[in-house]
């Protein structure tokens, strides 16, 4: 969900000629478009890496579950 929101923000940044602001806690800070694009791109990369890590962990758990399930089936 975050990744989609960031992609939408990057699209909007590409289309804007106006001043841009970023949220820092409860405060809006004026920033330039290129800096925000860089920050958002880095955030997307981080999220993508995190998703891949979680997917690998999920696959490993599924494999372990299958292995244990097969062992239990053989015992019965």
N, CA, C and O atoms as a Tripos MOL2 file, in Angstrom:
@<TRIPOS>MOLECULE
protein
  304   303    76     0     0
PROTEIN
NO_CHARGES

@<TRIPOS>ATOM
      1 N           0.8310   -1.1860    0.0000 N.3       1 UNK1
      2 CA          0.0000    0.0000    0.0000 C.3       1 UNK1
      3 C           0.8780    1.2530    0.0000 C.2       1 UNK1
      4 O           0.6280    2.2040   -0.7400 O.2       1 UNK1
      5 N           1.9080    1.2310    0.8440 N.am      2 UNK2
      6 CA          2.8270    2.3720    0.8860 C.3       2 UNK2
      7 C           3.5070    2.5720   -0.4580 C.2       2 UNK2
      8 O           3.6890    3.6980   -0.9220 O.2       2 UNK2
      9 N           3.8750    1.4670   -1.0690 N.am      3 UNK3
     10 CA          4.5640    1.5290   -2.3440 C.3       3 UNK3
     11 C           3.6800    2.2030   -3.4000 C.2       3 UNK3
     12 O           4.1590    3.0180   -4.1880 O.2       3 UNK3
     13 N           2.4090    1.8630   -3.4100 N.am      4 UNK4
     14 CA          1.4610    2.4530   -4.3570 C.3       4 UNK4
     15 C           1.3110    3.9470   -4.1020 C.2       4 UNK4
     16 O           1.2940    4.7430   -5.0410 O.2       4 UNK4
     17 N           1.2030    4.3230   -2.8440 N.am      5 UNK5
     18 CA          1.0770    5.7390   -2.4950 C.3       5 UNK5
     19 C           2.3090    6.5260   -2.9180 C.2       5 UNK5
     20 O           2.1990    7.6420   -3.4250 O.2       5 UNK5
     21 N           3.4720    5.9430   -2.7090 N.am      6 UNK6
     22 CA          4.7100    6.6230   -3.0820 C.3       6 UNK6
     23 C           4.8040    6.7620   -4.5950 C.2       6 UNK6
     24 O           5.2390    7.7980   -5.1000 O.2       6 UNK6
     25 N           4.3960    5.7140   -5.3240 N.am      7 UNK7
     26 CA          4.4110    5.7850   -6.7920 C.3       7 UNK7
     27 C           3.4860    6.9120   -7.2810 C.2       7 UNK7
     28 O           3.8350    7.6460   -8.2060 O.2       7 UNK7
     29 N           2.3190    7.0450   -6.6620 N.am      8 UNK8
     30 CA          1.4010    8.1270   -7.0180 C.3       8 UNK8
     31 C           2.0300    9.4910   -6.7210 C.2       8 UNK8
     32 O           1.8980   10.4260   -7.5110 O.2       8 UNK8
     33 N           2.7050    9.5970   -5.5920 N.am      9 UNK9
     34 CA          3.3700   10.8520   -5.2350 C.3       9 UNK9
     35 C           4.4720   11.1860   -6.2360 C.2       9 UNK9
     36 O           4.6310   12.3440   -6.6210 O.2       9 UNK9
     37 N           5.2300   10.1800   -6.6560 N.am     10 UNK10
     38 CA          6.2830   10.4020   -7.6550 C.3      10 UNK10
     39 C           5.6850   10.8760   -8.9720 C.2      10 UNK10
     40 O           6.2520   11.7450   -9.6350 O.2      10 UNK10
     41 N           4.5530   10.3150   -9.3520 N.am     11 UNK11
     42 CA          3.8700   10.7450  -10.5740 C.3      11 UNK11
     43 C           3.4410   12.2010  -10.4600 C.2      11 UNK11
     44 O           3.6220   12.9900  -11.3880 O.2      11 UNK11
     45 N           2.8750   12.5430   -9.3200 N.am     12 UNK12
     46 CA          2.4490   13.9300   -9.1030 C.3      12 UNK12
     47 C           3.6370   14.8840   -9.1230 C.2      12 UNK12
     48 O           3.5470   15.9810   -9.6740 O.2      12 UNK12
     49 N           4.7500   14.4690   -8.5230 N.am     13 UNK13
     50 CA          5.9410   15.3100   -8.5240 C.3      13 UNK13
     51 C           6.4490   15.5600   -9.9350 C.2      13 UNK13
     52 O           6.9460   16.6440  -10.2400 O.2      13 UNK13
     53 N           6.3250   14.5640  -10.7880 N.am     14 UNK14
     54 CA          6.7730   14.7080  -12.1730 C.3      14 UNK14
     55 C           5.9100   15.7040  -12.9370 C.2      14 UNK14
     56 O           6.3680   16.3190  -13.9000 O.2      14 UNK14
     57 N           4.6710   15.8620  -12.5090 N.am     15 UNK15
     58 CA          3.7300   16.7390  -13.2140 C.3      15 UNK15
     59 C           3.6450   18.1460  -12.6410 C.2      15 UNK15
     60 O           2.9490   18.9910  -13.2040 O.2      15 UNK15
     61 N           4.3260   18.4180  -11.5490 N.am     16 UNK16
     62 CA          4.1530   19.7120  -10.8830 C.3      16 UNK16
     63 C           5.2770   20.6890  -11.2160 C.2      16 UNK16
     64 O           6.4310   20.3090  -11.4160 O.2      16 UNK16
     65 N           4.9030   21.9240  -11.2650 N.am     17 UNK17
     66 CA          5.8660   23.0190  -11.4420 C.3      17 UNK17
     67 C           5.8460   23.9250  -10.2030 C.2      17 UNK17
     68 O           6.6520   24.8470  -10.0790 O.2      17 UNK17
     69 N           4.9070   23.6410   -9.2880 N.am     18 UNK18
     70 CA          4.7230   24.4570   -8.0940 C.3      18 UNK18
     71 C           5.7140   24.0790   -7.0040 C.2      18 UNK18
     72 O           6.4940   23.1360   -7.1430 O.2      18 UNK18
     73 N           5.6620   24.8480   -5.9050 N.am     19 UNK19
     74 CA          6.4530   24.5120   -4.7290 C.3      19 UNK19
     75 C           5.9390   23.2030   -4.1610 C.2      19 UNK19
     76 O           4.7490   22.9030   -4.2590 O.2      19 UNK19
     77 N           6.8250   22.4280   -3.5730 N.am     20 UNK20
     78 CA          6.4320   21.1700   -2.9580 C.3      20 UNK20
     79 C           6.8620   21.1660   -1.4980 C.2      20 UNK20
     80 O           7.8170   21.8350   -1.1040 O.2      20 UNK20
     81 N           6.1300   20.3960   -0.7140 N.am     21 UNK21
     82 CA          6.3920   20.2880    0.7170 C.3      21 UNK21
     83 C           6.3990   18.8270    1.1050 C.2      21 UNK21
     84 O           5.7450   17.9930    0.4800 O.2      21 UNK21
     85 N           7.1570   18.5320    2.1550 N.am     22 UNK22
     86 CA          7.1330   17.1730    2.6890 C.3      22 UNK22
     87 C           6.7400   17.2460    4.1550 C.2      22 UNK22
     88 O           6.9360   18.2580    4.8270 O.2      22 UNK22
     89 N           6.1820   16.1480    4.6270 N.am     23 UNK23
     90 CA          5.7120   16.0700    6.0070 C.3      23 UNK23
     91 C           6.8600   15.5880    6.8810 C.2      23 UNK23
     92 O           7.5090   14.5860    6.5810 O.2      23 UNK23
     93 N           7.0990   16.3090    7.9540 N.am     24 UNK24
     94 CA          8.0860   15.9050    8.9540 C.3      24 UNK24
     95 C           7.3860   15.9910   10.3110 C.2      24 UNK24
     96 O           7.4090   17.0220   10.9830 O.2      24 UNK24
     97 N           6.7700   14.8830   10.6860 N.am     25 UNK25
     98 CA          5.9700   14.9020   11.9170 C.3      25 UNK25
     99 C           4.7390   15.7530   11.6810 C.2      25 UNK25
    100 O           4.0400   15.5570   10.6870 O.2      25 UNK25
    101 N           4.4550   16.6960   12.5700 N.am     26 UNK26
    102 CA          3.2780   17.5510   12.3910 C.3      26 UNK26
    103 C           3.5590   18.8040   11.5440 C.2      26 UNK26
    104 O           2.7100   19.6910   11.4580 O.2      26 UNK26
    105 N           4.7450   18.8810   10.9200 N.am     27 UNK27
    106 CA          5.1710   20.0830   10.2070 C.3      27 UNK27
    107 C           5.3630   19.7930    8.7210 C.2      27 UNK27
    108 O           5.8260   18.7160    8.3450 O.2      27 UNK27
    109 N           5.0050   20.7580    7.8840 N.am     28 UNK28
    110 CA          5.3040   20.6890    6.4590 C.3      28 UNK28
    111 C           6.5590   21.5070    6.1920 C.2      28 UNK28
    112 O           6.6740   22.6450    6.6480 O.2      28 UNK28
    113 N           7.4940   20.9280    5.4540 N.am     29 UNK29
    114 CA          8.7530   21.6020    5.1570 C.3      29 UNK29
    115 C           8.8710   21.7560    3.6500 C.2      29 UNK29
    116 O           8.6880   20.8000    2.8960 O.2      29 UNK29
    117 N           9.1810   22.9800    3.2210 N.am     30 UNK30
    118 CA          9.3520   23.2280    1.7940 C.3      30 UNK30
    119 C          10.5960   22.4910    1.3150 C.2      30 UNK30
    120 O          11.6250   22.4820    1.9900 O.2      30 UNK30
    121 N          10.4880   21.8750    0.1430 N.am     31 UNK31
    122 CA         11.5920   21.0990   -0.4010 C.3      31 UNK31
    123 C          11.5930   21.2530   -1.9090 C.2      31 UNK31
    124 O          10.6380   21.7700   -2.4880 O.2      31 UNK31
    125 N          12.6690   20.8040   -2.5450 N.am     32 UNK32
    126 CA         12.6830   20.8570   -3.9970 C.3      32 UNK32
    127 C          12.2690   19.5010   -4.5590 C.2      32 UNK32
    128 O          12.4040   18.4730   -3.8950 O.2      32 UNK32
    129 N          11.7740   19.5130   -5.7700 N.am     33 UNK33
    130 CA         11.2030   18.3240   -6.3920 C.3      33 UNK33
    131 C          12.2230   17.2010   -6.5020 C.2      33 UNK33
    132 O          11.9050   16.0550   -6.1860 O.2      33 UNK33
    133 N          13.4260   17.4980   -6.9380 N.am     34 UNK34
    134 CA         14.4310   16.4480   -7.1390 C.3      34 UNK34
    135 C          14.8060   15.7550   -5.8360 C.2      34 UNK34
    136 O          14.9900   14.5380   -5.8120 O.2      34 UNK34
    137 N          14.9200   16.5150   -4.7560 N.am     35 UNK35
    138 CA         15.2370   15.9270   -3.4570 C.3      35 UNK35
    139 C          14.1210   14.9860   -3.0160 C.2      35 UNK35
    140 O          14.3870   13.8850   -2.5330 O.2      35 UNK35
    141 N          12.8770   15.4160   -3.1830 N.am     36 UNK36
    142 CA         11.7500   14.5670   -2.8020 C.3      36 UNK36
    143 C          11.6740   13.3210   -3.6700 C.2      36 UNK36
    144 O          11.3870   12.2330   -3.1700 O.2      36 UNK36
    145 N          11.9290   13.4690   -4.9660 N.am     37 UNK37
    146 CA         11.9230   12.2980   -5.8440 C.3      37 UNK37
    147 C          12.9630   11.2840   -5.3950 C.2      37 UNK37
    148 O          12.6990   10.0820   -5.3630 O.2      37 UNK37
    149 N          14.1510   11.7780   -5.0470 N.am     38 UNK38
    150 CA         15.2230   10.8910   -4.5960 C.3      38 UNK38
    151 C          14.8150   10.1740   -3.3070 C.2      38 UNK38
    152 O          14.9860    8.9600   -3.1910 O.2      38 UNK38
    153 N          14.2820   10.9160   -2.3460 N.am     39 UNK39
    154 CA         13.8660   10.3260   -1.0730 C.3      39 UNK39
    155 C          12.7690    9.2800   -1.2750 C.2      39 UNK39
    156 O          12.8130    8.2050   -0.6760 O.2      39 UNK39
    157 N          11.7960    9.5940   -2.1110 N.am     40 UNK40
    158 CA         10.6920    8.6710   -2.3490 C.3      40 UNK40
    159 C          11.1560    7.4270   -3.0970 C.2      40 UNK40
    160 O          10.6980    6.3210   -2.8120 O.2      40 UNK40
    161 N          12.0580    7.6040   -4.0470 N.am     41 UNK41
    162 CA         12.6020    6.4640   -4.7790 C.3      41 UNK41
    163 C          13.3680    5.5470   -3.8360 C.2      41 UNK41
    164 O          13.2460    4.3250   -3.9230 O.2      41 UNK41
    165 N          14.1490    6.1210   -2.9430 N.am     42 UNK42
    166 CA         14.8790    5.3240   -1.9550 C.3      42 UNK42
    167 C          13.9040    4.5710   -1.0510 C.2      42 UNK42
    168 O          14.1380    3.4150   -0.6960 O.2      42 UNK42
    169 N          12.8050    5.2410   -0.6810 N.am     43 UNK43
    170 CA         11.8080    4.6050    0.1710 C.3      43 UNK43
    171 C          11.1450    3.4340   -0.5590 C.2      43 UNK43
    172 O          10.9080    2.3870    0.0450 O.2      43 UNK43
    173 N          10.8420    3.5990   -1.8520 N.am     44 UNK44
    174 CA         10.2630    2.5140   -2.6450 C.3      44 UNK44
    175 C          11.2390    1.3430   -2.7190 C.2      44 UNK44
    176 O          10.8380    0.1870   -2.5810 O.2      44 UNK44
    177 N          12.5160    1.6410   -2.9370 N.am     45 UNK45
    178 CA         13.5270    0.5810   -2.9950 C.3      45 UNK45
    179 C          13.5940   -0.1790   -1.6740 C.2      45 UNK45
    180 O          13.6880   -1.4060   -1.6650 O.2      45 UNK45
    181 N          13.5460    0.5460   -0.5630 N.am     46 UNK46
    182 CA         13.5940   -0.0750    0.7590 C.3      46 UNK46
    183 C          12.3790   -0.9700    0.9730 C.2      46 UNK46
    184 O          12.5040   -2.0940    1.4590 O.2      46 UNK46
    185 N          11.2020   -0.4640    0.6080 N.am     47 UNK47
    186 CA          9.9760   -1.2410    0.7800 C.3      47 UNK47
    187 C          10.0230   -2.4970   -0.0830 C.2      47 UNK47
    188 O           9.6230   -3.5720    0.3630 O.2      47 UNK47
    189 N          10.5080   -2.3660   -1.3100 N.am     48 UNK48
    190 CA         10.6110   -3.5250   -2.2030 C.3      48 UNK48
    191 C          11.5340   -4.5810   -1.6160 C.2      48 UNK48
    192 O          11.2350   -5.7750   -1.6610 O.2      48 UNK48
    193 N          12.6550   -4.1350   -1.0670 N.am     49 UNK49
    194 CA         13.6000   -5.0610   -0.4520 C.3      49 UNK49
    195 C          12.9560   -5.7590    0.7560 C.2      49 UNK49
    196 O          13.1470   -6.9570    0.9610 O.2      49 UNK49
    197 N          12.2090   -5.0140    1.5340 N.am     50 UNK50
    198 CA         11.5410   -5.5690    2.7110 C.3      50 UNK50
    199 C          10.4900   -6.6050    2.3000 C.2      50 UNK50
    200 O          10.3690   -7.6580    2.9250 O.2      50 UNK50
    201 N           9.7330   -6.2940    1.2430 N.am     51 UNK51
    202 CA          8.7170   -7.2280    0.7560 C.3      51 UNK51
    203 C           9.3740   -8.5230    0.2980 C.2      51 UNK51
    204 O           8.8720   -9.6070    0.5940 O.2      51 UNK51
    205 N          10.4870   -8.4250   -0.4190 N.am     52 UNK52
    206 CA         11.1920   -9.6170   -0.8800 C.3      52 UNK52
    207 C          11.6660  -10.4560    0.2980 C.2      52 UNK52
    208 O          11.5730  -11.6830    0.2680 O.2      52 UNK52
    209 N          12.1730   -9.7960    1.3350 N.am     53 UNK53
    210 CA         12.6340  -10.5000    2.5290 C.3      53 UNK53
    211 C          11.4690  -11.2250    3.1990 C.2      53 UNK53
    212 O          11.6010  -12.3790    3.6060 O.2      53 UNK53
    213 N          10.3400  -10.5510    3.3120 N.am     54 UNK54
    214 CA          9.1630  -11.1700    3.9230 C.3      54 UNK54
    215 C           8.6500  -12.3370    3.0850 C.2      54 UNK54
    216 O           8.2300  -13.3560    3.6330 O.2      54 UNK54
    217 N           8.6820  -12.1970    1.7660 N.am     55 UNK55
    218 CA          8.2450  -13.2850    0.8970 C.3      55 UNK55
    219 C           9.1460  -14.5160    1.0430 C.2      55 UNK55
    220 O           8.6610  -15.6480    1.0540 O.2      55 UNK55
    221 N          10.4530  -14.2890    1.1550 N.am     56 UNK56
    222 CA         11.3820  -15.4030    1.3620 C.3      56 UNK56
    223 C          11.0940  -16.1020    2.6880 C.2      56 UNK56
    224 O          11.0940  -17.3310    2.7620 O.2      56 UNK56
    225 N          10.8490  -15.3100    3.7330 N.am     57 UNK57
    226 CA         10.5300  -15.8740    5.0420 C.3      57 UNK57
    227 C           9.2390  -16.6650    5.0040 C.2      57 UNK57
    228 O           9.1380  -17.7320    5.6090 O.2      57 UNK57
    229 N           8.2480  -16.1400    4.2920 N.am     58 UNK58
    230 CA          6.9730  -16.8330    4.1620 C.3      58 UNK58
    231 C           7.1590  -18.1550    3.4330 C.2      58 UNK58
    232 O           6.5920  -19.1680    3.8440 O.2      58 UNK58
    233 N           7.9390  -18.1650    2.3630 N.am     59 UNK59
    234 CA          8.1930  -19.3920    1.6060 C.3      59 UNK59
    235 C           8.9110  -20.4180    2.4820 C.2      59 UNK59
    236 O           8.5790  -21.6030    2.4620 O.2      59 UNK59
    237 N           9.8860  -19.9570    3.2420 N.am     60 UNK60
    238 CA         10.6280  -20.8600    4.1230 C.3      60 UNK60
    239 C           9.6880  -21.4890    5.1530 C.2      60 UNK60
    240 O           9.7830  -22.6840    5.4300 O.2      60 UNK60
    241 N           8.7800  -20.6900    5.7200 N.am     61 UNK61
    242 CA          7.8230  -21.2130    6.7010 C.3      61 UNK61
    243 C           6.8560  -22.2060    6.0590 C.2      61 UNK61
    244 O           6.5210  -23.2280    6.6580 O.2      61 UNK61
    245 N           6.4100  -21.9040    4.8450 N.am     62 UNK62
    246 CA          5.5180  -22.8390    4.1470 C.3      62 UNK62
    247 C           6.2290  -24.1610    3.8850 C.2      62 UNK62
    248 O           5.6470  -25.2310    4.0620 O.2      62 UNK62
    249 N           7.4810  -24.0830    3.4640 N.am     63 UNK63
    250 CA          8.2550  -25.3040    3.2110 C.3      63 UNK63
    251 C           8.4190  -26.1200    4.4930 C.2      63 UNK63
    252 O           8.2830  -27.3430    4.4780 O.2      63 UNK63
    253 N           8.7120  -25.4350    5.6000 N.am     64 UNK64
    254 CA          8.8470  -26.1350    6.8740 C.3      64 UNK64
    255 C           7.5220  -26.7730    7.2790 C.2      64 UNK64
    256 O           7.5020  -27.8970    7.7810 O.2      64 UNK64
    257 N           6.4310  -26.0710    7.0680 N.am     65 UNK65
    258 CA          5.1150  -26.6010    7.3950 C.3      65 UNK65
    259 C           4.8260  -27.8540    6.5710 C.2      65 UNK65
    260 O           4.3490  -28.8570    7.1020 O.2      65 UNK65
    261 N           5.1160  -27.7920    5.2810 N.am     66 UNK66
    262 CA          4.8980  -28.9540    4.4110 C.3      66 UNK66
    263 C           5.7250  -30.1520    4.8670 C.2      66 UNK66
    264 O           5.2420  -31.2840    4.8910 O.2      66 UNK66
    265 N           6.9770  -29.8850    5.2260 N.am     67 UNK67
    266 CA          7.8610  -30.9570    5.6790 C.3      67 UNK67
    267 C           7.3270  -31.6040    6.9540 C.2      67 UNK67
    268 O           7.2940  -32.8300    7.0610 O.2      67 UNK67
    269 N           6.9180  -30.8050    7.8980 N.am     68 UNK68
    270 CA          6.3820  -31.3190    9.1680 C.3      68 UNK68
    271 C           5.0700  -32.0600    8.9120 C.2      68 UNK68
    272 O           4.8170  -33.1140    9.4950 O.2      68 UNK68
    273 N           4.2380  -31.4930    8.0330 N.am     69 UNK69
    274 CA          2.9760  -32.1340    7.6950 C.3      69 UNK69
    275 C           3.2090  -33.5160    7.0780 C.2      69 UNK69
    276 O           2.5060  -34.4700    7.4110 O.2      69 UNK69
    277 N           4.1700  -33.6230    6.2010 N.am     70 UNK70
    278 CA          4.4900  -34.9130    5.5790 C.3      70 UNK70
    279 C           4.9970  -35.9130    6.6240 C.2      70 UNK70
    280 O           4.6130  -37.0830    6.6050 O.2      70 UNK70
    281 N           5.8500  -35.4560    7.5240 N.am     71 UNK71
    282 CA          6.3510  -36.3310    8.5880 C.3      71 UNK71
    283 C           5.2080  -36.8360    9.4640 C.2      71 UNK71
    284 O           5.1660  -38.0110    9.8280 O.2      71 UNK71
    285 N           4.3020  -35.9560    9.7930 N.am     72 UNK72
    286 CA          3.1470  -36.3610   10.6170 C.3      72 UNK72
    287 C           2.2620  -37.3510    9.8820 C.2      72 UNK72
    288 O           1.7440  -38.2960   10.4780 O.2      72 UNK72
    289 N           2.0920  -37.1320    8.5910 N.am     73 UNK73
    290 CA          1.2680  -38.0670    7.7950 C.3      73 UNK73
    291 C           1.8960  -39.4430    7.7720 C.2      73 UNK73
    292 O           1.1820  -40.4440    7.8290 O.2      73 UNK73
    293 N           3.1980  -39.5190    7.6920 N.am     74 UNK74
    294 CA          3.8950  -40.8030    7.6620 C.3      74 UNK74
    295 C           3.7980  -41.5160    9.0070 C.2      74 UNK74
    296 O           3.8020  -42.7460    9.0600 O.2      74 UNK74
    297 N           3.7130  -40.7550   10.0860 N.am     75 UNK75
    298 CA          3.6270  -41.3420   11.4180 C.3      75 UNK75
    299 C           2.2630  -41.9860   11.6540 C.2      75 UNK75
    300 O           2.1550  -42.9420   12.4210 O.2      75 UNK75
    301 N           1.2460  -41.4810   11.0140 N.am     76 UNK76
    302 CA         -0.1280  -42.0020   11.2380 C.3      76 UNK76
    303 C          -0.3700  -43.1770   10.4220 C.2      76 UNK76
    304 O          -1.4580  -43.7510   10.4730 O.2      76 UNK76
@<TRIPOS>BOND
     1     1     2 1
     2     2     3 1
     3     3     4 2
     4     3     5 am
     5     5     6 1
     6     6     7 1
     7     7     8 2
     8     7     9 am
     9     9    10 1
    10    10    11 1
    11    11    12 2
    12    11    13 am
    13    13    14 1
    14    14    15 1
    15    15    16 2
    16    15    17 am
    17    17    18 1
    18    18    19 1
    19    19    20 2
    20    19    21 am
    21    21    22 1
    22    22    23 1
    23    23    24 2
    24    23    25 am
    25    25    26 1
    26    26    27 1
    27    27    28 2
    28    27    29 am
    29    29    30 1
    30    30    31 1
    31    31    32 2
    32    31    33 am
    33    33    34 1
    34    34    35 1
    35    35    36 2
    36    35    37 am
    37    37    38 1
    38    38    39 1
    39    39    40 2
    40    39    41 am
    41    41    42 1
    42    42    43 1
    43    43    44 2
    44    43    45 am
    45    45    46 1
    46    46    47 1
    47    47    48 2
    48    47    49 am
    49    49    50 1
    50    50    51 1
    51    51    52 2
    52    51    53 am
    53    53    54 1
    54    54    55 1
    55    55    56 2
    56    55    57 am
    57    57    58 1
    58    58    59 1
    59    59    60 2
    60    59    61 am
    61    61    62 1
    62    62    63 1
    63    63    64 2
    64    63    65 am
    65    65    66 1
    66    66    67 1
    67    67    68 2
    68    67    69 am
    69    69    70 1
    70    70    71 1
    71    71    72 2
    72    71    73 am
    73    73    74 1
    74    74    75 1
    75    75    76 2
    76    75    77 am
    77    77    78 1
    78    78    79 1
    79    79    80 2
    80    79    81 am
    81    81    82 1
    82    82    83 1
    83    83    84 2
    84    83    85 am
    85    85    86 1
    86    86    87 1
    87    87    88 2
    88    87    89 am
    89    89    90 1
    90    90    91 1
    91    91    92 2
    92    91    93 am
    93    93    94 1
    94    94    95 1
    95    95    96 2
    96    95    97 am
    97    97    98 1
    98    98    99 1
    99    99   100 2
   100    99   101 am
   101   101   102 1
   102   102   103 1
   103   103   104 2
   104   103   105 am
   105   105   106 1
   106   106   107 1
   107   107   108 2
   108   107   109 am
   109   109   110 1
   110   110   111 1
   111   111   112 2
   112   111   113 am
   113   113   114 1
   114   114   115 1
   115   115   116 2
   116   115   117 am
   117   117   118 1
   118   118   119 1
   119   119   120 2
   120   119   121 am
   121   121   122 1
   122   122   123 1
   123   123   124 2
   124   123   125 am
   125   125   126 1
   126   126   127 1
   127   127   128 2
   128   127   129 am
   129   129   130 1
   130   130   131 1
   131   131   132 2
   132   131   133 am
   133   133   134 1
   134   134   135 1
   135   135   136 2
   136   135   137 am
   137   137   138 1
   138   138   139 1
   139   139   140 2
   140   139   141 am
   141   141   142 1
   142   142   143 1
   143   143   144 2
   144   143   145 am
   145   145   146 1
   146   146   147 1
   147   147   148 2
   148   147   149 am
   149   149   150 1
   150   150   151 1
   151   151   152 2
   152   151   153 am
   153   153   154 1
   154   154   155 1
   155   155   156 2
   156   155   157 am
   157   157   158 1
   158   158   159 1
   159   159   160 2
   160   159   161 am
   161   161   162 1
   162   162   163 1
   163   163   164 2
   164   163   165 am
   165   165   166 1
   166   166   167 1
   167   167   168 2
   168   167   169 am
   169   169   170 1
   170   170   171 1
   171   171   172 2
   172   171   173 am
   173   173   174 1
   174   174   175 1
   175   175   176 2
   176   175   177 am
   177   177   178 1
   178   178   179 1
   179   179   180 2
   180   179   181 am
   181   181   182 1
   182   182   183 1
   183   183   184 2
   184   183   185 am
   185   185   186 1
   186   186   187 1
   187   187   188 2
   188   187   189 am
   189   189   190 1
   190   190   191 1
   191   191   192 2
   192   191   193 am
   193   193   194 1
   194   194   195 1
   195   195   196 2
   196   195   197 am
   197   197   198 1
   198   198   199 1
   199   199   200 2
   200   199   201 am
   201   201   202 1
   202   202   203 1
   203   203   204 2
   204   203   205 am
   205   205   206 1
   206   206   207 1
   207   207   208 2
   208   207   209 am
   209   209   210 1
   210   210   211 1
   211   211   212 2
   212   211   213 am
   213   213   214 1
   214   214   215 1
   215   215   216 2
   216   215   217 am
   217   217   218 1
   218   218   219 1
   219   219   220 2
   220   219   221 am
   221   221   222 1
   222   222   223 1
   223   223   224 2
   224   223   225 am
   225   225   226 1
   226   226   227 1
   227   227   228 2
   228   227   229 am
   229   229   230 1
   230   230   231 1
   231   231   232 2
   232   231   233 am
   233   233   234 1
   234   234   235 1
   235   235   236 2
   236   235   237 am
   237   237   238 1
   238   238   239 1
   239   239   240 2
   240   239   241 am
   241   241   242 1
   242   242   243 1
   243   243   244 2
   244   243   245 am
   245   245   246 1
   246   246   247 1
   247   247   248 2
   248   247   249 am
   249   249   250 1
   250   250   251 1
   251   251   252 2
   252   251   253 am
   253   253   254 1
   254   254   255 1
   255   255   256 2
   256   255   257 am
   257   257   258 1
   258   258   259 1
   259   259   260 2
   260   259   261 am
   261   261   262 1
   262   262   263 1
   263   263   264 2
   264   263   265 am
   265   265   266 1
   266   266   267 1
   267   267   268 2
   268   267   269 am
   269   269   270 1
   270   270   271 1
   271   271   272 2
   272   271   273 am
   273   273   274 1
   274   274   275 1
   275   275   276 2
   276   275   277 am
   277   277   278 1
   278   278   279 1
   279   279   280 2
   280   279   281 am
   281   281   282 1
   282   282   283 1
   283   283   284 2
   284   283   285 am
   285   285   286 1
   286   286   287 1
   287   287   288 2
   288   287   289 am
   289   289   290 1
   290   290   291 1
   291   291   292 2
   292   291   293 am
   293   293   294 1
   294   294   295 1
   295   295   296 2
   296   295   297 am
   297   297   298 1
   298   298   299 1
   299   299   300 2
   300   299   301 am
   301   301   302 1
   302   302   303 1
   303   303   304 2
@<TRIPOS>SUBSTRUCTURE
     1 UNK1         2 RESIDUE 1 A UNK
     2 UNK2         6 RESIDUE 1 A UNK
     3 UNK3        10 RESIDUE 1 A UNK
     4 UNK4        14 RESIDUE 1 A UNK
     5 UNK5        18 RESIDUE 1 A UNK
     6 UNK6        22 RESIDUE 1 A UNK
     7 UNK7        26 RESIDUE 1 A UNK
     8 UNK8        30 RESIDUE 1 A UNK
     9 UNK9        34 RESIDUE 1 A UNK
    10 UNK10       38 RESIDUE 1 A UNK
    11 UNK11       42 RESIDUE 1 A UNK
    12 UNK12       46 RESIDUE 1 A UNK
    13 UNK13       50 RESIDUE 1 A UNK
    14 UNK14       54 RESIDUE 1 A UNK
    15 UNK15       58 RESIDUE 1 A UNK
    16 UNK16       62 RESIDUE 1 A UNK
    17 UNK17       66 RESIDUE 1 A UNK
    18 UNK18       70 RESIDUE 1 A UNK
    19 UNK19       74 RESIDUE 1 A UNK
    20 UNK20       78 RESIDUE 1 A UNK
    21 UNK21       82 RESIDUE 1 A UNK
    22 UNK22       86 RESIDUE 1 A UNK
    23 UNK23       90 RESIDUE 1 A UNK
    24 UNK24       94 RESIDUE 1 A UNK
    25 UNK25       98 RESIDUE 1 A UNK
    26 UNK26      102 RESIDUE 1 A UNK
    27 UNK27      106 RESIDUE 1 A UNK
    28 UNK28      110 RESIDUE 1 A UNK
    29 UNK29      114 RESIDUE 1 A UNK
    30 UNK30      118 RESIDUE 1 A UNK
    31 UNK31      122 RESIDUE 1 A UNK
    32 UNK32      126 RESIDUE 1 A UNK
    33 UNK33      130 RESIDUE 1 A UNK
    34 UNK34      134 RESIDUE 1 A UNK
    35 UNK35      138 RESIDUE 1 A UNK
    36 UNK36      142 RESIDUE 1 A UNK
    37 UNK37      146 RESIDUE 1 A UNK
    38 UNK38      150 RESIDUE 1 A UNK
    39 UNK39      154 RESIDUE 1 A UNK
    40 UNK40      158 RESIDUE 1 A UNK
    41 UNK41      162 RESIDUE 1 A UNK
    42 UNK42      166 RESIDUE 1 A UNK
    43 UNK43      170 RESIDUE 1 A UNK
    44 UNK44      174 RESIDUE 1 A UNK
    45 UNK45      178 RESIDUE 1 A UNK
    46 UNK46      182 RESIDUE 1 A UNK
    47 UNK47      186 RESIDUE 1 A UNK
    48 UNK48      190 RESIDUE 1 A UNK
    49 UNK49      194 RESIDUE 1 A UNK
    50 UNK50      198 RESIDUE 1 A UNK
    51 UNK51      202 RESIDUE 1 A UNK
    52 UNK52      206 RESIDUE 1 A UNK
    53 UNK53      210 RESIDUE 1 A UNK
    54 UNK54      214 RESIDUE 1 A UNK
    55 UNK55      218 RESIDUE 1 A UNK
    56 UNK56      222 RESIDUE 1 A UNK
    57 UNK57      226 RESIDUE 1 A UNK
    58 UNK58      230 RESIDUE 1 A UNK
    59 UNK59      234 RESIDUE 1 A UNK
    60 UNK60      238 RESIDUE 1 A UNK
    61 UNK61      242 RESIDUE 1 A UNK
    62 UNK62      246 RESIDUE 1 A UNK
    63 UNK63      250 RESIDUE 1 A UNK
    64 UNK64      254 RESIDUE 1 A UNK
    65 UNK65      258 RESIDUE 1 A UNK
    66 UNK66      262 RESIDUE 1 A UNK
    67 UNK67      266 RESIDUE 1 A UNK
    68 UNK68      270 RESIDUE 1 A UNK
    69 UNK69      274 RESIDUE 1 A UNK
    70 UNK70      278 RESIDUE 1 A UNK
    71 UNK71      282 RESIDUE 1 A UNK
    72 UNK72      286 RESIDUE 1 A UNK
    73 UNK73      290 RESIDUE 1 A UNK
    74 UNK74      294 RESIDUE 1 A UNK
    75 UNK75      298 RESIDUE 1 A UNK
    76 UNK76      302 RESIDUE 1 A UNK
